[in-house]
Amino acid sequence: MTGFVDRQRAAQLMEQAGIAALVLSAPEAFHYATGAWIGPAGLFRRAGGGFVVIPAKPDLPIGVVAADFNAAQLRLAAPEAIVRSHPIWIESVPVETATHGLPLAERIEAGLASLGRAPDFSRPATFDLAGSVRQLQLLLDDFGLARATLGIDLDFVPAADFASIQALLPDCPMVDGSPVLDRLRAIKSEREIDLLQQGIFLSEAGLERLQVDAMAGMRQADLIALYRKGVGDAAAGLSHPVVTAEYVTLGARAKGADARAVAGDPLKCDMVCTVGFYASDMSRNFTFGPPSADQAELHAIAERAFEDGLAALIPGNTLAHVHSVTTESLARQGLPSYRRGHFGHSVGQSVFSEQWPFIAADSGVAIEAGMVLAFEIPLYIDGLASFNLEDQFLITADGPRPMNRLPRRLEMVG
């Protein structure tokens, strides 16, 4: 299977949007569609490092424009895709076995000659957008899309690049395809769900290590190191790359990085664990020694609001309804003026762990089976504690299925 795209769902969404194909260039979208890395040209985060064409017609293959440097690897990783290449700054030379015995320089030159390049061939300083778009145009021609309406991921493409692409493809009307891509990615495949579940498993292993070994006197960096050690040990032997990001707040008022934990300090651990480029998100809260009465009450408010909001996190309800129920729960508990922009979000493959759709007051998005949502109750009270209670849920036809197993209660450490 090439990438993570549900072609049937993609066809339905594109038909509703009136587009004949998605043309994507964000590195994250490239990997989502192909399962492969866009290559070094994508590191510049400009349009044209690579393109992916997802035709609305599901009987057409996915088309890819990739750098010549990694085109061969991409053909192996995504054998069902049609791949065209464009030159980037990196020179990579094949060595012909038939030239064995010749001096090294002659073998290298023979390898270059075997590429069949034009005499005036030269490489760009990075990559050439026009050259990349020419290969895109050939793909569109092959697919019968030479005059088709294209959905471009405009939430990524710089304005200057978009103007150039429009000029180079004057026969193709272009519209914003980002909303289609967002809706497509909101429903997860089994492989995506598995990666997101692995992230939670690893993150909880890290938090368990932190809870056991954290002691007063440790700095924030020491606490993060405990978490990373737990994640690393649990990830041993895993074939996917694992990366963590830690949003930790230590102290009643956030302490500096070199300050040390003392008795009574609260600790918020909002942890992101990314497995195979899919970022899972969860948060737990601790105190060094017994919590104060106010800290315990604050966390109890978060727990009750969590349970109330979770009861509304079911298919058919809108995300705005979940936000309203959660806000009303906080109001009933004495916080009628508390305002939070969102109480959670989708998770998956993106530049950040938080992605569309959001559990926000203005979100008319209906909850659907197959979504994976991180639901959270953040209560940041300067001078008392910064607490965030967050779990990740797979939405099923029967309701939310928790991916977490750790209890949501306030725990003591060190």
N, C-alpha and C positions, 0 to 999 in steps of 0.2 A: 504494500500500500504506500502511495506517495503522500507524505505529509499527514496532516490531521483533518483535511477538509472533507466535510460531508457534501458530496457533489449534488445529491438530490436536494438537500436543503438550500445549498447555494443557488441552484437553478430556480427554486421557488422565490427566494429573496430577490434575485436579479430580475426575474419576471415582474415582480411587484414594483421594483424600482425603475423598470423600463430601460435596463442596460443589457448589453449583449455579452459583456465580459468585465471582470475585475482585472485591472492592471495595477499591480502592487510593487512598491519598491522599498518599503521599510524593511530593515534587516529582520525584525521580528515576524513580519508578515511573510517574508521570503521563507523563513524556517517553518512557519505554520503551514504553508502551502506545499513545501517540498520535503520537509524533514531534514534538510541539509543547511549547512552554514552558507551564507551569502558570499563569504570569502573576504579577503583583506580590503577590497574596494568599498565594502559596506562600512568599514570603520570610519570613513569620512562623513557618514550619515547625510549623504546627498543623493538625490534621485539619479538613477543611471548606473550606480555601482552594480546593480542587478535588477532585473524585472521578472515578475511572475505573471503569466496570463492564465486566468481561470475562466474559460468560456462558460456561458450560461448553458449551452448544450452539453449535457453530461456525457454524451458519446464522444466528444472531442477530448483529447488529452490535455493535460496542463502543459503550458509552454514556459520555457525559462530562458532568459538571457543572463549569462554569467560571465565573469572574467575568464579569459583564456587560461589563467594560472590555475584555476581550480575546476575548470569545466569537466575534465576527465573524472575527477572524484565525484562530482555532482551526478554525472551519468551513472556511476555505480550506485550512488546512494538513492537516486530517484530514477530507476530504469524505465518507468512508465512515462516519464516526461520527455518532451521534445526540447532539446537543449541547443541553443546557439550561443556563440561566444564573441566577446569583444576584447581587444587588447588593453591591458593596464600597464603600469610602470615596471612590473617585475618581469625580468627575462628568465625563462626556464628552458633549458636546452636538453633535448633527448640525445642520448649517445647510441649510435647504431652499432650493433654487435659486429656487423660486417666490416667495420673499420678497426677492429681490434688489431693491435700491432703498430698502428700509425702513431706518430707523436700526439700528445694530448691535445695541443692546440688544433691540429688537423682534424682530430676526432670531434672536437667541439664545433668546428666550422662545418664539418659534414653533417652534424646534427642540425645545425641551423639551416643548412641548405635543404635538408629533408622536409622542412616546414613549408616549402614552396611559397615563400612570401614574395611580394612584389619588390623590385629593386629599391623603390623609394620608401619602403616600410620603415617607420620609426615609432617608438613608444611615447605615449603622453607622459607628462610629469606625474599625473595620478591616474585619471581615466577620462575618456572623452565622451561626454553626454551624447553628442550627435552620433558618434559611432555606435553607442549602445542603443539609441533609439532606432538607428537603421536596422539593427538586428531585430528589434521589437517589431518594426514595420514588416519585415519578412515573415515573422511568425504570424502576425495578423493576416497577412496575405494568404499564408498556408491554411489558416483556419477559416477563410472566407469572411474575415472581419475588417477588411480594408476600409470600409465606410461605416463601421458600426459605432454605436454609442458606448463609450467606455467609462467605467467607474474607477476613478483614480483615488488612491489613499491620500486625500488632501490634508488630513491631519498630520501627515509626515512631510509631504513634498514642499520644499521651499518655493516661495512665490516666483523667484527668478527661474528656477528649474521648470516649474509648471508652464510658464510663458514659452520657454524654449521647446518643451515637448509639444505644446499646442502648435507652434510654428512648424515643427518638423513633421507633424501628423495632421495637416490641415483638413483632411477629409473625414476625420473621426471626431464627432462631437464628444466633449469630455464633461463629466459631472462628478460630484463628490461621491465616491464609493465607500467612504469610511463608515457611514452608518450601516451599510450592508455588511461590511467586514465585522463591525462590532456585533451585530445581531448573529452573524454566523458563528463567531467565536464564543458567544455567550452560552451556547449549548455544547457541552463537552462530550467527546468520544470516550470510549472505555480506556483507551491508552492515555488520554489526557487526565482522566479521573485517577488512574493508577499513579501517575506522576505526582499529582496533587496530594494523594493519600500518602505516598512515600515521604513527601515533604513534611507533612504533619507528624508522621511517625518519627522522623529524624529530629524534628524540632522538639518534640516532647522528650525524646531521649536526652537532648541537650539540657532541657529545663530540669529534668530529673537529676542530672549530674550537678547542675548549679544548686538545686535545693539541698542536696546531700552535703556538698563541700563548701558552700558559701559561709564565710565567717566575718564577724565584725573586724574591722581593720583593713579589709580588702578595698581596692579601688574599683571604679567602674570597669576599667580594662581587665582587671583580674576576674571579675564576674563574667564578663563576656568570654574570656578565655576558657572558663569552666564550661560554659554553654557550647562553645565550638569544639571542645574536647569530646563532650558527650555526643555531639552530632558526628564528628569524625570517626569515633569508635563504632557508632551504629552504622555508618555508611561504608565501613570497610568491605571491600569486595563488590560494591555496587558499580555497575558499568556506566551509569550516567554521571555527568559532572554535577557536583554539589557546591553551591555557594550560599553563604548566609549573610543577612543584614540584620543588625540588632538596633532597636530603638529603645534604649534603656534610660529610665529616669530614676536616680538614686537621691533620696532625701525628701523632706517635706517641702523644701524649695530645691530645685535642681542644683546639684553640686557640680563643681568643676571637675574636670577629668581626673585630677590628681587627688581630690578629696577622698577620704576613707569612710567606709560605712561605720556607723556607731549604733548602739542599742536604741531602738525606737524608730530607726529610719525605715520608711517605706521604699519598696523597689518595684517598679513597673518593668516588665520584660515583654515588649512587643516584638516578636521575632518572625523574620521572613526566612524561609528555607527554600531555595530554588533547586529543583532536581530536573535535569534534562531541559533547562530553560523555562520550566513551569514553577512559578513562585507561589508557595503556600504561606498563609498568614494566620497567626494566632497570638494571643497575649494572656499572660498570667501575672498575678500580683503577690507580693510577699512583704513581710515586715521582719526586721532584725529583732528577734525577741517578740514578746506579746504585743499586739497592736493596742493603740490607745482606744478608748471608747469611741471617739469620733472617727478614727480610721475604720474600726469594725463596722460602725453604722454606715459610713460612706460606701463600703464594699457591699454591705447588705442591700443598700438601695440599688446598686448596679446589678446584683444578682436577681432581685425581684423584677427590675425593668427588662433584664435579659429574658427571663422566663415569659413575661407578658408579650414581649415582641416576638419571641420564637414561636409562640402559639399562633401568630398570624402569618408566619413564613411558610405558606402553603400554596400549591399551584392554584392559579385563578385570582388570587389577591394581587393587587398592585404593590410595588415597592413603596409607593407613597403611603399606602394603608399601613404597612409595617412601621414606617417612620412615625405616622400619626399615633398608632397604638403605643409605641415605645415612649414618645413624648408625653402622652397622656399618663402613662405609668409613672414617669418621673414627677409629673405635676401632682398626682395623687399622693406621692410620697413627700410632698412639701417643696418641690422645685418647679413651680409653674412658669418661672422666667428663664429656665435653662433652655438654651438654643444650641442645637448641634446640626451642622450642615448635612451630615449623613451618618447613619448607623451601620455602615458596612458597604460591601462592594463585591463585584465579581473578582475572581482571581484567574490566573493563567499565565500566558506568555506575553509579556509587554516590557516596557522600559521601567515599570514600577509595579509593585505588588497590587496596587489598587487600580482597577480598571472598570470600565462601563460594563453593566449598569450599576448605579449607586442606589442604596436604600435611602433615598432623599425625599423631601417633602413634595417636590415637583415632578417626581418620576412616575409617569403613567405606565411604565413597563410592567406587564403581567408576569408573575412568577411562573416558570415552566419547568417541567421535569427535565433533568439533564443539566440544569444550571449548577454551578458550584459557587456558593456565596459565603463570604466571611461576614459574620454578624458580630457587631461590637457595641459595647457601652463604655465610652470613655468619659471619665469624670476627673478633670484636672483642677484641683483646688490648691492654689498656691499657699503654702504655709501649713498644709495638712498632708496631702498626698496627691500624686498623679497615678490614678488607677485606670486600667483599660482591661475589660473582660471581653475576650474575643475567641470565638470558635469558628471552624469552617464546616459547612454543611453541603452535602450533595442533595439536591432537591429531587425527590422521587414522586411518583403518582400518589403515594400514600403520605407524603409530607417530607420534612427535612430529615435526612439521615446524618447523624454526627460523624465526622471524621476523627474527632478528638476522643481521647479516653481519660485524660487527666481531669480530676474534679475541678470545678470552677471556684471553689472556696478560697478565701484568703489564707495563705500558708505562712508559717514561720520558718525562718532560716537563722543560722549562725548564732 
